[in-house]
Amino acid sequence: MRDTYELQVDIRAIRKALLIGLECFGEVERVIDRHAMLTAHSSTKPDELLNPLHPTGAPDTIGVFANALRLLENMEPEVAQ
């Protein structure tokens, strides 16, 4: 079985990757919202090829990130006091 230190290192790496993913997800949402606003309020419509696409196409993506972070909290070993 893996020791506690290795597990903590792995959990930190997973958490870091999840946070990077959340930040990227937020940026995609920002770009999609900005494009929609410009399209709605512009007299010239942008080329359809420039339409940003949602990477997952799923409405529950943020919930998947939250669930993964919650699971990491449950996996993290208790610190001895």
Buried (B, 14 or more C-beta within 10 A) or exposed (E): EEEEEEBBEEBEEBBEEBEEBBEEBEEBBEEBEEBEEEEEEEEEEEEEEEEBEEEEEEEEBEEBBEEBBEEBEEEBEEEEE
